[in-house]
Amino acid sequence: MTKFYIYTFGCKVNQYESQVISEKYKKDNFVHVKTPEEADIIIFNSCTVTKQADKECQYFLRKASKFPNNPKIILTGCLAKNIDIKQSLKNESIIIVQDKTTLFPEHTKQAITSFDKRSRAFLKIQDGCDSFCSYCIVPYVRNTLWSKPDNEVISEITNLVINGYSEIVLTGIHIGKYDGGCSNLLNKIIKIPLEFRVRISSIEINEIDNKLIELMQSYPEKICHHLHIPLQSGNDDILKYMNRKYLTKAFEEKIKHITNILPDLALTTDIITGFPGENKEHHKETCNFIKQNPFSRLHVFRYSDRNGTKASSFINKVPQNIIKSRAKDLFEIDLEKRKEFINKNIGKKRKTVKIGKDKVLTDNYITIITDTTKISKKIFEVIVPENAGI
């Protein structure tokens, strides 16, 4: 039997698509092996969102091409669509597959029944982005907007829950672009008569409507009190150059409105530091904006040029040593924000699901170390201890 191994880089969408590939290969009687050295076929489901992602993917590609068993190597994912990849890998015997339908079915036929090595299941409901933020390569490599029909979403969730998954994470490239709106889809999901909960992976501030917040407030047992809303910068000039569709005042008003309704909400965000033209004052405004607002965790990214994006041609690039210093400032703020959020929750009971033999995850994104071996319930209450983390 042919043996295969999948390397997965990047986002939750890639992780979902790797699961689709895996289930298709198993259905075709291929054997999934634990290490790439055993495989006859190695599939690289890649990411190209940053230069570092490119480097990591290409490092593993070249490493695999030197395996003594001479496996067939297939590169798919976002890096496969990057215009620079063919040139950089021209001396390697690697098959570049830009159209994933050669590896798994068309979008409307994608569905999984399990999620290997995970206790929570990711479910891709949407693909593609047409926002063209000036720093982002994604609209160039995933430019076709698509939404999974809601009846297929309901069916897929039902099967996953029946197969033992108590939390389903809805994911997509730009989830707020889901046809018909995320809130309308959630309104159907909460009516599935099974014990489970759903979490939204990431959503833009302008795409959160009142109905979504009302559903989160009314159905806390079904919809996790956690929103990841990308900010990227706390300075309006930088947001404009980034081609973001909001200003800081509107962003702040919206998140304060949300957290007034959902005071226990975990509000996580993305920040890009060192964007071209960002000066000391811009950075200071970003730091102050974060400090003054109820974020519970930051994902900090150092700006890196992506060839072909608008920002890659901008002047006034920020030196790497300054970017590194500013990232350090943001990491320190992140640590304080995490501590504040945990302290606010210590001693409170939260609904949790298992994420390992000795870990659980609360609905508001707090990780707690506890013995779960004797717990049979899918969703159960745990008191948040002092040593919890987010």
Secondary structure in CASP SS format (residue, H / E / C, confidence):
PFRMAT SS
TARGET T0000
AUTHOR 0000-0000-0000
METHOD secondary structure of the structure
MODEL  1
M C 1.00
T C 1.00
K E 1.00
F E 1.00
Y E 1.00
I E 1.00
Y E 1.00
T E 1.00
F C 1.00
G C 1.00
C C 1.00
K H 1.00
V H 1.00
N H 1.00
Q H 1.00
Y H 1.00
E H 1.00
S H 1.00
Q H 1.00
V H 1.00
I H 1.00
S H 1.00
E H 1.00
K H 1.00
Y H 1.00
K H 1.00
K H 1.00
D C 1.00
N C 1.00
F C 1.00
V E 1.00
H E 1.00
V C 1.00
K C 1.00
T C 1.00
P H 1.00
E H 1.00
E H 1.00
A C 1.00
D C 1.00
I E 1.00
I E 1.00
I E 1.00
F E 1.00
N E 1.00
S E 1.00
C C 1.00
T C 1.00
V C 1.00
T C 1.00
K H 1.00
Q H 1.00
A H 1.00
D H 1.00
K H 1.00
E H 1.00
C H 1.00
Q H 1.00
Y H 1.00
F H 1.00
L H 1.00
R H 1.00
K H 1.00
A H 1.00
S C 1.00
K C 1.00
F C 1.00
P C 1.00
N C 1.00
N C 1.00
P C 1.00
K E 1.00
I E 1.00
I E 1.00
L E 1.00
T E 1.00
G E 1.00
C H 1.00
L H 1.00
A H 1.00
K H 1.00
N C 1.00
I C 1.00
D C 1.00
I H 1.00
K H 1.00
Q H 1.00
S H 1.00
L C 1.00
K C 1.00
N C 1.00
E C 1.00
S C 1.00
I C 1.00
I E 1.00
I E 1.00
V C 1.00
Q C 1.00
D C 1.00
K H 1.00
T H 1.00
T H 1.00
L C 1.00
F C 1.00
P C 1.00
E C 1.00
H H 1.00
T H 1.00
K H 1.00
Q C 1.00
A C 1.00
I C 1.00
T C 1.00
S C 1.00
F C 1.00
D C 1.00
K C 1.00
R C 1.00
S C 1.00
R C 1.00
A E 1.00
F E 1.00
L E 1.00
K E 1.00
I E 1.00
Q E 1.00
D E 1.00
G C 1.00
C C 1.00
D C 1.00
S C 1.00
F C 1.00
C C 1.00
S C 1.00
Y C 1.00
C C 1.00
I C 1.00
V H 1.00
P H 1.00
Y H 1.00
V H 1.00
R C 1.00
N C 1.00
T C 1.00
L C 1.00
W E 1.00
S E 1.00
K C 1.00
P C 1.00
D H 1.00
N H 1.00
E H 1.00
V H 1.00
I H 1.00
S H 1.00
E H 1.00
I H 1.00
T H 1.00
N H 1.00
L H 1.00
V H 1.00
I H 1.00
N C 1.00
G C 1.00
Y C 1.00
S C 1.00
E E 1.00
I E 1.00
V E 1.00
L E 1.00
T E 1.00
G E 1.00
I C 1.00
H C 1.00
I H 1.00
G H 1.00
K H 1.00
Y C 1.00
D C 1.00
G C 1.00
G C 1.00
C H 1.00
S H 1.00
N H 1.00
L H 1.00
L H 1.00
N H 1.00
K H 1.00
I H 1.00
I C 1.00
K C 1.00
I C 1.00
P C 1.00
L C 1.00
E C 1.00
F C 1.00
R E 1.00
V E 1.00
R E 1.00
I E 1.00
S C 1.00
S C 1.00
I C 1.00
E C 1.00
I H 1.00
N H 1.00
E H 1.00
I C 1.00
D C 1.00
N H 1.00
K H 1.00
L H 1.00
I H 1.00
E H 1.00
L H 1.00
M H 1.00
Q H 1.00
S H 1.00
Y C 1.00
P C 1.00
E C 1.00
K C 1.00
I E 1.00
C C 1.00
H C 1.00
H E 1.00
L E 1.00
H E 1.00
I C 1.00
P C 1.00
L C 1.00
Q E 1.00
S C 1.00
G C 1.00
N C 1.00
D H 1.00
D H 1.00
I H 1.00
L H 1.00
K H 1.00
Y H 1.00
M H 1.00
N C 1.00
R C 1.00
K C 1.00
Y C 1.00
L C 1.00
T H 1.00
K H 1.00
A H 1.00
F H 1.00
E H 1.00
E H 1.00
K H 1.00
I H 1.00
K H 1.00
H H 1.00
I H 1.00
T H 1.00
N H 1.00
I H 1.00
L C 1.00
P C 1.00
D C 1.00
L C 1.00
A E 1.00
L E 1.00
T E 1.00
T E 1.00
D E 1.00
I E 1.00
I E 1.00
T E 1.00
G C 1.00
F C 1.00
P C 1.00
G C 1.00
E C 1.00
N C 1.00
K H 1.00
E H 1.00
H H 1.00
H H 1.00
K H 1.00
E H 1.00
T H 1.00
C H 1.00
N H 1.00
F H 1.00
I H 1.00
K H 1.00
Q C 1.00
N C 1.00
P C 1.00
F C 1.00
S C 1.00
R E 1.00
L E 1.00
H E 1.00
V E 1.00
F E 1.00
R E 1.00
Y C 1.00
S C 1.00
D C 1.00
R C 1.00
N C 1.00
G C 1.00
T C 1.00
K H 1.00
A H 1.00
S H 1.00
S H 1.00
F C 1.00
I C 1.00
N C 1.00
K C 1.00
V C 1.00
P C 1.00
Q H 1.00
N H 1.00
I H 1.00
I H 1.00
K H 1.00
S H 1.00
R H 1.00
A H 1.00
K H 1.00
D H 1.00
L H 1.00
F H 1.00
E H 1.00
I H 1.00
D H 1.00
L H 1.00
E H 1.00
K H 1.00
R H 1.00
K H 1.00
E H 1.00
F H 1.00
I H 1.00
N H 1.00
K H 1.00
N H 1.00
I C 1.00
G C 1.00
K C 1.00
K E 1.00
R E 1.00
K E 1.00
T E 1.00
V E 1.00
K E 1.00
I E 1.00
G E 1.00
K C 1.00
D C 1.00
K E 1.00
V E 1.00
L E 1.00
T E 1.00
D C 1.00
N C 1.00
Y C 1.00
I C 1.00
T E 1.00
I E 1.00
I E 1.00
T C 1.00
D C 1.00
T C 1.00
T C 1.00
K C 1.00
I C 1.00
S C 1.00
K C 1.00
K C 1.00
I C 1.00
F E 1.00
E E 1.00
V E 1.00
I E 1.00
V C 1.00
P C 1.00
E C 1.00
N C 1.00
A C 1.00
G E 1.00
I C 1.00
END
